[in-house]
């Protein structure tokens, strides 16, 4: 069996990576270990040869580890920088050492590190979270992002499992976190839920998949 660890660059799709390997191994079956968003980087496992692809389920079902940065002063309709129709940036104000964000005529106080930690703890070990319509998940054989581009919003939810989190850095409006999650957990769904808790705008600005099961780059 042959598996190749790929450091996927930003703005390259998982499908693009597979196609490159198909050109190198034109007579073999090639597939990957689970789609990464075009904006996301790092670990993608490529299986070469039919016997190898039969074992991809072992990686697909494994827990994943990500490093992620969100920005509380930006909003996009896709929940990341690869926006479709809407992208807005809001002003950050600071008074007496306290940061605020101005949204139209409203002023929202930046949450403390402790408040964010307490909210994230509510997600462990499992919580029903909304699915972003801008994802590769298929419903009736059609990818959600294809439906989203037709202005269709199915308002789907599913249970997602978060094993652990580690806040690496917090300097409002940016929050950097390492997350260890169940395979079918969507990182953007976690931040969407956090936005609903604080009513702050937010956008995912960095996402790196650092580990699949025990395998890392």
C-alpha positions as CSV (number, residue, x, y, z in Angstrom):
1,X,0.0,0.0,0.0
2,X,1.2,3.5,-0.8
3,X,0.1,6.7,1.2
4,X,1.7,10.1,0.6
5,X,1.6,13.0,3.1
6,X,1.0,16.3,1.3
7,X,1.4,19.8,2.6
8,X,-1.5,21.3,0.8
9,X,-0.9,25.0,-0.1
10,X,-3.6,27.6,0.4
11,X,-6.2,28.2,-2.4
12,X,-5.5,24.8,-3.9
13,X,-8.4,22.4,-3.6
14,X,-8.1,18.8,-2.5
15,X,-9.4,17.8,-5.9
16,X,-6.5,19.7,-7.5
17,X,-4.0,17.7,-5.5
18,X,-5.6,14.4,-6.5
19,X,-5.6,15.4,-10.2
20,X,-1.8,16.1,-10.0
21,X,-1.2,12.7,-8.7
22,X,-3.5,11.1,-11.2
23,X,-1.3,12.6,-14.0
24,X,1.8,11.0,-12.3
25,X,0.1,7.7,-11.8
26,X,-2.3,7.6,-14.7
27,X,-2.9,3.9,-14.6
28,X,-3.7,3.8,-10.8
29,X,-6.6,4.8,-8.6
30,X,-5.9,7.9,-6.5
31,X,-7.9,9.5,-3.7
32,X,-7.5,11.6,-0.5
33,X,-8.1,11.4,3.2
34,X,-10.9,14.0,3.5
35,X,-11.5,17.3,1.8
36,X,-9.7,20.4,3.0
37,X,-11.2,23.8,2.2
38,X,-9.3,25.7,-0.5
39,X,-8.3,28.3,2.2
40,X,-7.0,25.5,4.5
41,X,-3.5,24.2,4.5
42,X,-1.2,21.4,5.6
43,X,-1.9,17.7,6.0
44,X,-3.7,15.8,3.2
45,X,-3.1,12.1,2.8
46,X,-3.1,10.7,-0.7
47,X,-3.7,7.0,-1.4
48,X,-2.1,5.5,-4.5
49,X,-3.4,2.2,-6.0
50,X,-6.7,0.6,-5.5
51,X,-5.6,-1.5,-2.5
52,X,-4.5,1.7,-0.7
53,X,-7.7,3.6,-1.3
54,X,-9.7,0.7,0.3
55,X,-8.0,1.6,3.6
56,X,-8.6,5.4,3.4
57,X,-11.6,4.9,5.8
58,X,-9.1,4.5,8.6
59,X,-8.0,8.1,8.1
60,X,-11.5,9.4,7.3
61,X,-12.7,8.1,10.6
62,X,-9.7,9.3,12.7
63,X,-9.8,12.4,15.0
64,X,-8.3,15.5,13.4
65,X,-6.1,18.3,14.9
66,X,-6.3,21.8,13.6
67,X,-4.7,25.2,14.3
68,X,-7.1,28.0,13.5
69,X,-7.4,31.8,13.7
70,X,-10.6,33.8,13.7
71,X,-11.0,37.5,13.4
72,X,-13.9,39.1,15.3
73,X,-13.8,42.3,13.2
74,X,-14.6,40.6,9.9
75,X,-17.8,39.0,8.5
76,X,-18.1,36.9,5.3
77,X,-21.0,34.9,4.0
78,X,-18.9,31.7,3.7
79,X,-17.5,32.1,7.3
80,X,-14.0,32.3,5.8
81,X,-11.8,34.5,3.5
82,X,-13.1,32.8,0.4
83,X,-16.3,34.8,0.5
84,X,-19.0,34.5,-2.1
85,X,-21.1,37.7,-2.1
86,X,-20.6,39.4,1.2
87,X,-17.5,40.6,3.1
88,X,-17.5,43.3,5.8
89,X,-14.9,44.7,8.2
90,X,-15.8,46.6,11.3
91,X,-13.9,49.2,13.4
92,X,-12.2,48.3,16.7
93,X,-12.2,51.0,19.4
94,X,-10.2,51.1,22.6
95,X,-11.1,53.1,25.7
96,X,-9.4,52.8,29.2
97,X,-7.8,49.6,28.1
98,X,-11.0,47.9,27.0
99,X,-11.6,47.0,23.4
100,X,-15.0,47.4,21.6
101,X,-16.3,46.7,18.2
102,X,-18.6,49.1,16.4
103,X,-21.4,47.6,14.3
104,X,-23.6,50.3,12.8
105,X,-24.6,52.3,15.9
106,X,-24.0,49.5,18.4
107,X,-20.9,49.0,20.5
108,X,-20.1,45.4,21.6
109,X,-17.4,44.8,24.3
110,X,-14.7,42.3,23.5
111,X,-15.2,39.1,25.4
112,X,-12.5,38.2,28.0
113,X,-10.2,35.2,27.6
114,X,-12.0,33.5,30.5
115,X,-15.4,34.1,28.8
116,X,-14.2,32.5,25.6
117,X,-12.6,29.5,27.5
118,X,-15.9,28.9,29.4
119,X,-17.9,28.9,26.2
120,X,-15.6,26.5,24.4
121,X,-15.8,24.1,27.4
122,X,-19.5,23.9,26.7
123,X,-18.7,22.1,23.4
124,X,-16.9,19.2,25.1
125,X,-17.5,16.4,24.5
126,X,-20.4,16.9,22.0
127,X,-22.9,19.5,20.8
128,X,-25.3,19.9,17.9
129,X,-23.9,22.7,15.7
130,X,-25.0,24.3,12.5
131,X,-23.4,23.3,9.2
132,X,-22.1,25.9,6.9
133,X,-23.8,25.9,3.4
134,X,-20.4,26.6,1.9
135,X,-18.9,23.2,2.4
136,X,-18.2,20.1,0.3
137,X,-20.7,18.0,2.2
138,X,-23.3,16.4,-0.1
139,X,-27.0,16.3,0.3
140,X,-28.9,14.2,-2.3
141,X,-25.7,14.0,-4.3
142,X,-25.2,17.8,-4.5
143,X,-22.5,19.7,-2.6
144,X,-23.8,22.2,-0.2
145,X,-21.7,25.0,-1.7
146,X,-23.4,24.4,-5.0
147,X,-26.8,25.0,-3.3
148,X,-25.5,28.0,-1.5
149,X,-24.5,29.7,-4.8
150,X,-28.2,29.2,-5.8
151,X,-29.2,31.1,-2.6
152,X,-30.5,27.9,-1.0
153,X,-30.0,27.6,2.8
154,X,-31.1,24.2,4.2
155,X,-30.2,25.3,7.8
156,X,-28.7,21.9,8.6
157,X,-27.3,20.8,12.0
158,X,-25.5,17.8,13.2
159,X,-23.8,16.5,16.3
160,X,-20.1,17.4,16.5
161,X,-17.5,16.2,18.9
162,X,-14.7,18.3,20.4
163,X,-12.1,16.3,22.3
164,X,-10.0,19.3,23.5
165,X,-8.9,22.8,22.7
166,X,-5.9,25.0,23.6
167,X,-6.0,28.8,23.2
168,X,-2.6,29.7,21.7
169,X,-3.1,33.5,21.6
170,X,-5.9,36.0,22.1
171,X,-5.4,39.6,21.1
172,X,-8.8,40.9,20.2
173,X,-10.0,40.9,17.4
174,X,-7.8,37.8,16.7
175,X,-8.2,34.4,18.5
176,X,-5.8,31.5,17.7
177,X,-6.8,28.1,18.9
178,X,-5.6,24.5,18.5
179,X,-8.5,22.0,18.4
180,X,-8.6,18.2,18.5
181,X,-12.0,17.1,17.1
182,X,-13.9,14.1,15.8
183,X,-13.6,13.4,12.1
184,X,-17.0,14.8,11.1
185,X,-16.7,18.1,13.0
186,X,-16.5,21.3,11.1
187,X,-14.3,24.1,12.5
188,X,-16.3,26.9,11.0
189,X,-19.4,25.5,12.8
190,X,-17.6,25.9,16.1
191,X,-16.9,29.6,15.4
192,X,-20.4,30.2,14.1
193,X,-21.8,28.9,17.4
194,X,-19.3,31.2,19.3
195,X,-20.5,34.2,17.3
196,X,-24.1,33.5,18.2
197,X,-23.1,33.4,21.9
198,X,-21.3,36.8,21.8
199,X,-23.1,38.4,18.8
200,X,-19.8,39.4,17.3
201,X,-18.9,39.3,13.7
202,X,-16.3,36.7,12.8
203,X,-14.4,35.1,10.0
204,X,-12.0,32.2,9.8
205,X,-8.7,33.6,8.6
206,X,-6.4,30.7,9.0
207,X,-6.9,26.9,9.2
208,X,-4.1,24.3,9.3
209,X,-4.8,20.6,9.6
210,X,-1.8,19.5,11.7
211,X,-2.7,15.8,12.4
212,X,-4.9,13.0,11.2
213,X,-5.1,10.3,14.0
214,X,-1.4,9.9,15.0
215,X,-0.1,11.1,11.6
216,X,1.4,14.6,11.2
217,X,3.6,16.3,8.7
